[in-house]
C-alpha cells in the first residue's frame, strides 16, 4: 500500500513540476508517509504543509527540513495550538503579569475514539493518543509555561485492546524554573464540559474552555462579596454561600475557540 501511494505521488510530481499554478501542497497522509512525500514536494519546488506529527523519527524530520532548505521552499507543520484564541489570550495575560507567575499547568484531552486501520499500528502511526492529539497539549504547555527539563510518562491498563498504541496516558513535566505540568489524555470516554487547560499561578487560576469565546480567571484578589462571606461562621456555611462565579472574572476573547480536540 505504501509503495503504491508513493508511486502515485511521484507520478503527480512530474505533472506538478511543470504546472506553475501549483505553489504548495497539503500532505494529509498516514504519518509514515510524511518524509517521502515532503522530500518529493521540495524536489518539485513546492511548499508543503504537513499534518502533525512531522515524522516518525528525528532523522526523517531532519531529512524533510534539509530538503526544504536546499530547495528554498517552506515546510510547515499543521500544529494549530498557537493559533487557538484562548491560548493566545492566556499567553498575553501571563506575559503581562496579570496572573502572576505560572506554577502549574493541568491539561485534559481526548474523548471517545476507537482508531482502526493504520492509526491502530504504532509502526505507521508512531504511537497512540500522545502522537495523535496529545502533541497539541504539549505545544500548549510550551507556549504558556516554557520548555521543560524533565518528562515522565505512565499508562494504566489498556482499554481498547484492538490497537497497539496507547489509548490513555499521563505525562508529568518539570522545569528548573520551578513550574510543573500534568497532562492526562484518554480515548476511554467523553470528556464532557470542563476546562481542557488550567494554569495555576501565585495570584490566581486560569480556566481555558474548548469551543468558548472566553477564558476565566479566578483571582487570589477576591471581590468584596466573597471576602465578606468568608467571615461567616461556621466555615462550612461560608463555603456553601460563596459560589464559584463570585470569584470569577470572565475575559472575552476575539473569535470562538473552536478547538475540536
Beta strands, then each sheet from edge to edge (+ up, - down):
strand 1: 24-27
strand 2: 47-50
strand 3: 75-77
strand 4: 102-110
strand 5: 150-154
strand 6: 168-174
strand 7: 180-186
strand 8: 197-201
strand 9: 204-208
strand 10: 214-219
strand 11: 248-252
sheet 1: 1+ 2+ 3+
sheet 2: 5+ 6- 7+ 4+ 8- 9+ 10- 11+
end
